[in-house]
Structures are given as structure tokens and as C-alpha cells.
Amino acid sequence: MNRLLRTLPWMSDVDNGTVGQSPVLQPVWDYLHQNHHDLLRSPLFPVVLSVSTYFILVGLYTVLDLLAPTWPCINRYRLHPDHPVTLPNIWTTLAVTIYNHVLYIFPSAVAQWLWRPPTPLPCEAPTLWSFFLGIIGCMVVFDFQYYLWHLLHHRIPWLYRTFHAVHHQYNQPFSLVTQYLSGWELFSVGFWTTIDPILLQCHCLTTWSFMVFNIYVSTEDHCGYNFPWALHNLVPFDLWGGAPKHDVHHQRPGTNFAPFFSHWDWLGGTNTVPTTSSHAAAETDEMKERKD
């Protein structure tokens, strides 16, 4: 990644030292390096960072889900305001999440702690350009990987039934559905999140930031809310997926496969724009299922 960045015109000053140390990120990196050196070097740190980020985010969204039925100022932003998230929904998805962490995440973390050497920490922080371009690069690569994985696991019936169908038990997702997954899907997502920054030779600060951002986007996609500050409302030209599009994916499983951007769905003919009628159709289907 560093070699690629040096070929860009605005990165030509890196070699002569004028941009070598970012005036913005270097103080932050110096503080982390000096005060949390052993923690950051631990092979367990990325796991702890990812797990804690996930549970903090879903905890916040779950509080909103519980308050929404009696707080109109929250409920107005829900994609399905007439269908609150129930306690049985929360307990079921939370139980699967904990099960996956105990059965898959915890053993993987122990294995990393035992066999993986400590992470080397460079003295210099990444430049701002390499920091943001590294995250964007990881997003682009991950977006393509998951789009293909997701598409195949919908188009091949055996893959869908065996590995992905559990995630589609809820056609109106909420935050805890994010990791309501099979072990194979959890492993695939975790593997790409870990390996992509290595392939792009990202700075460890860039790597950890991408991990946090990836988890944030995943929970936002499943949160069931359309807040004004959500990424799909900030990124122009319908380039970003977001919660409304992923909500449609859970209603129409043959659409909106990409986790971040919309271009692969455009090119593959799987892009669908959310409409009020699509949400109404989902609610009608849910009422039919309850009657059955």
C-alpha cells in the first residue's frame, strides 16, 4: 500500500520527509504508543476492540429499540414504526450472538494469543492520505469480496440453506441481527476484515480503524433506523447502501447484496431503491406469517 501511495502525485513528498509524519495523527499515535504499548502489541487487542465495539453499538441501538414504542421522537426514524422490536427478538438474537462468540470468537482469540507474535508498532503514524486511502482501499476490496460471497450464497440453494438462511429469519432487521449468523459467515467476514489490511500493507492504526468502521457500518445497515446523519444520507448520488437498502434486501433477498457501496449492485442488476410500498409489503407479509 505504501508503494502505491508514493506513486500518487500528492504523496510525492513522503520520501523527502515533508509529509512523513502526519501533524494530525502523530500526537495521537505517540500517546497510544507511549501509554498503551503492551496492550496494542497484544494479539488479543484486535479481537477485544472488535467485540467491544460491536456490543457497545448494538447496546445503544437496543436501548433505542426499547424506548421507541413510547418515545415518538425515536420511533419516527424507524423504518417500521408500527412493528416494535420485542424482548423475545432481542433474547433470541443475543443468544445466537453469544453462542457464536463462545464457540468461534473466543477459541480464535486464544489461538492468536498463543501462537501469533506481538504486533510490531512503528514509531511513525500513518499520513492522513495513507490513513484514509488505506481505509477506502480496504472498503473497496471487502465490498467486492462480500458482494460475491453474498450473491453466491443466495443464488446457490445449498449454500443459502446451509449457511445464510439463518440470517434471513428476520425480514425487518434490527441491530442484533447483524451477527445473527452461521459460523461460516462469521468466519468469512472476520477473515476478510483481518486479511485485507495486511494485503494492502496498511499501518496498524489504519487496520484498527477499518475494523471499527466496518463494524459500525454493519450495525448501521441492520439497525432499522433512517437517521438524518446516517451514511446513506450523507454520501451523495446514491453511492452508499445503508439501512433502508439492506432492509429491502431482507424483504427481497435477490437485491442489494453489497455491504458498502452501490456500484456492484448497479453493475449486477441487483440494485433496488427503497420505497414506502416495499416497507408496507414487508409488514403485510409479516402479518400473514403471524396468522399462519
C-alpha positions in Angstrom: 0.0 0.0 0.0 2.8 2.4 0.9 4.5 1.8 -2.5 1.2 2.5 -4.3 0.7 5.7 -2.3 4.2 7.0 -3.3 3.2 6.8 -6.9 0.4 9.3 -6.4 1.2 13.0 -7.1 0.0 14.3 -3.7 2.1 11.7 -2.0 5.4 12.6 -3.7 6.6 14.5 -0.5 6.6 11.3 1.6 10.1 10.2 0.6 11.7 13.6 1.4 10.1 13.7 4.8 7.8 16.7 4.5 4.7 14.5 4.9 6.4 11.5 6.5 4.9 12.3 9.9 1.3 13.5 10.0 0.8 16.6 12.1 -2.7 15.4 12.9 -2.2 11.7 13.6 1.4 11.7 15.1 0.4 13.1 18.5 -2.4 10.6 18.8 -0.1 7.7 17.8 2.7 8.9 20.2 0.2 8.9 23.0 -1.1 5.4 22.2 2.5 4.2 21.6 3.8 5.5 24.9 0.9 4.8 27.2 -0.7 1.6 25.8 2.3 0.0 24.1 1.8 -3.5 25.6 -1.9 -3.5 25.0 -1.6 -2.5 21.4 1.0 -5.1 20.7 -1.1 -7.9 22.1 -2.5 -10.3 19.5 -5.8 -10.1 21.6 -6.2 -6.4 21.1 -7.9 -6.5 17.6 -10.4 -9.1 19.0 -11.1 -7.1 22.1 -11.5 -3.9 20.0 -13.9 -5.6 17.6 -16.0 -7.4 20.2 -16.3 -4.3 22.5 -17.2 -2.0 19.6 -19.9 -4.4 18.4 -21.6 -4.8 21.8 -21.4 -1.0 22.5 -23.1 -0.2 19.2 -25.8 -2.9 19.5 -26.3 -1.9 23.1 -27.1 1.7 22.1 -29.4 0.6 19.3 -31.2 -1.9 21.6 -31.8 0.9 24.1 -33.4 2.9 21.2 -35.5 -0.1 20.2 -36.8 -0.5 23.8 -37.6 3.3 24.1 -39.0 3.7 20.6 -42.6 2.4 21.2 -43.1 5.1 23.9 -40.8 7.9 22.5 -42.2 9.3 19.3 -39.0 11.3 18.7 -37.2 8.0 18.3 -39.9 5.9 16.7 -40.3 8.4 13.8 -36.9 7.4 12.5 -37.7 3.6 12.5 -38.1 2.0 9.1 -41.1 0.0 10.5 -42.5 2.2 13.3 -45.6 0.1 13.7 -43.6 -3.1 14.4 -41.5 -2.6 17.6 -38.6 -4.9 18.4 -39.8 -7.3 21.1 -37.9 -8.8 24.0 -38.2 -12.3 22.5 -36.5 -11.0 19.4 -33.7 -9.4 21.5 -33.1 -12.6 23.6 -33.1 -14.9 20.6 -30.6 -12.9 18.6 -28.5 -12.1 21.6 -28.3 -15.9 22.5 -27.0 -16.7 19.0 -24.5 -13.9 19.1 -23.1 -15.1 22.5 -23.1 -18.7 21.2 -21.0 -17.7 18.2 -18.6 -15.7 20.4 -18.1 -18.6 22.8 -17.8 -21.3 20.1 -15.9 -19.4 17.5 -14.5 -16.0 18.6 -13.1 -17.0 21.9 -11.2 -20.1 20.7 -9.8 -18.0 17.8 -8.7 -15.3 20.2 -7.0 -17.9 22.4 -5.2 -19.3 19.4 -4.0 -15.9 18.3 -2.7 -15.2 21.9 -0.8 -18.5 22.0 0.7 -18.6 18.5 0.7 -15.2 17.0 3.7 -12.9 17.8 3.1 -9.5 19.2 2.2 -6.8 16.7 5.2 -4.6 15.8 4.4 -0.9 16.4 6.2 1.6 14.1 7.3 4.8 15.6 5.7 6.9 12.9 1.9 7.4 12.5 0.4 7.0 9.0 0.0 10.1 7.0 -3.5 11.4 6.7 -3.6 10.4 3.0 -2.4 6.9 3.7 -4.8 6.6 6.6 -7.9 7.5 4.6 -6.8 5.8 1.4 -6.0 2.7 3.3 -9.4 2.5 4.9 -11.1 3.3 1.5 -8.9 0.6 -0.2 -10.0 -2.0 2.4 -13.6 -0.9 2.0 -13.4 -1.4 -1.8 -11.8 -4.8 -1.6 -14.1 -6.0 1.2 -17.1 -4.7 -0.7 -16.2 -6.8 -3.7 -15.4 -9.9 -1.7 -18.6 -9.8 0.3 -20.7 -9.0 -2.7 -19.5 -12.1 -4.5 -19.9 -14.2 -1.3 -23.4 -12.8 -0.6 -24.5 -13.3 -4.2 -23.3 -16.9 -4.4 -25.0 -17.7 -1.1 -28.3 -16.5 -2.4 -28.0 -18.0 -5.9 -26.9 -21.5 -4.9 -29.7 -23.1 -2.8 -27.4 -25.4 -0.8 -25.2 -22.6 0.3 -28.2 -20.5 1.2 -29.9 -23.2 3.2 -26.8 -24.4 4.9 -25.0 -21.1 5.8 -27.1 -18.0 5.1 -30.7 -18.7 5.7 -30.4 -18.2 9.5 -29.6 -14.5 8.9 -32.8 -14.0 6.9 -35.2 -15.3 9.6 -35.9 -11.6 10.3 -37.3 -9.7 7.3 -37.2 -6.5 9.3 -33.7 -6.4 10.8 -32.6 -4.6 14.0 -29.1 -4.2 15.3 -28.7 -7.6 17.0 -29.5 -9.3 13.6 -26.1 -8.1 12.5 -24.3 -11.1 13.9 -27.3 -13.4 13.8 -25.2 -15.6 11.6 -23.9 -19.0 10.9 -20.3 -19.8 11.9 -19.1 -19.9 8.3 -20.5 -16.4 7.5 -18.9 -15.0 10.8 -15.6 -16.6 9.9 -15.7 -15.3 6.3 -16.4 -11.7 7.4 -13.8 -11.8 10.1 -11.2 -13.3 7.8 -11.6 -10.6 5.1 -11.6 -7.8 7.7 -8.3 -9.2 9.1 -6.5 -10.1 5.8 -7.4 -7.1 3.6 -5.4 -4.5 5.6 -2.4 -7.0 5.5 -2.7 -7.4 1.7 -2.8 -3.6 1.3 0.1 -3.2 3.8 -1.8 -0.8 6.0 -0.4 0.8 9.1 -1.8 -0.9 12.3 -3.7 2.3 13.2 -5.4 2.2 9.8 -6.2 -1.5 10.3 -7.8 -1.0 13.6 -9.8 2.0 12.3 -11.1 0.0 9.4 -12.2 -2.8 11.8 -14.1 -0.3 13.9 -15.6 1.4 10.8 -16.6 -2.0 9.3 -18.5 -3.0 12.5 -20.1 0.4 12.6 -21.4 0.1 9.1 -22.6 -3.4 9.6 -24.6 -2.5 12.7 -26.0 0.7 11.0 -27.1 -1.4 8.0 -29.1 -3.6 10.3 -30.2 -1.1 12.8 -33.7 -0.5 11.3 -33.4 3.3 11.5 -33.2 6.1 9.0 -31.4 8.8 10.9 -30.5 12.1 9.1 -26.8 11.6 10.0 -26.7 8.0 8.6 -24.1 7.5 6.0 -26.5 6.8 3.2 -28.0 10.3 3.8 -24.5 11.9 3.8 -22.9 10.2 0.8 -24.3 11.7 -2.5 -25.5 10.2 -5.7 -27.0 7.0 -4.1 -23.4 5.6 -3.9 -23.9 4.1 -0.4 -26.2 1.3 0.6 -27.3 1.9 4.2 -30.1 0.6 6.4 -33.0 1.3 4.0 -31.4 -0.7 1.2 -30.4 -3.5 3.4 -33.8 -3.6 4.9 -35.2 -4.1 1.4 -32.6 -6.9 0.9 -34.2 -8.8 3.9 -37.6 -8.3 2.2 -36.4 -9.1 -1.3 -33.4 -11.4 -0.9 -32.4 -11.1 -4.6 -31.4 -7.4 -4.3 -28.8 -5.2 -2.7 -26.0 -7.6 -1.9 -23.1 -5.2 -1.4 -22.3 -4.1 2.2 -20.9 -0.6 1.5 -21.2 0.9 -1.9 -23.9 0.5 -4.6 -21.8 0.1 -7.8 -21.6 -3.7 -7.7 -25.4 -3.9 -7.4 -25.8 -1.4 -10.2 -23.5 -3.4 -12.4 -25.0 -6.7 -11.5 -28.6 -5.5 -11.9 -29.4 -6.2 -8.2 -29.8 -2.6 -7.0 -33.2 -1.8 -5.6 -34.2 1.6 -4.2 -36.3 1.5 -1.0 -39.8 2.8 -1.3 -42.7 3.2 1.1 -44.5 0.3 -0.7 -41.7 -2.1 -0.1 -41.8 -1.5 3.7 -45.6 -1.8 3.5 -45.3 -5.1 1.6 -42.9 -6.4 4.3 -45.3 -5.5 7.1 -48.2 -7.3 5.2 -46.0 -10.4 4.8 -45.2 -10.4 8.5 -48.9 -10.2 9.4 -49.6 -13.1 7.1 -46.9 -15.2 8.8 -48.3 -14.4 12.2 -51.8 -15.5 11.1 -50.3 -18.8 9.6 
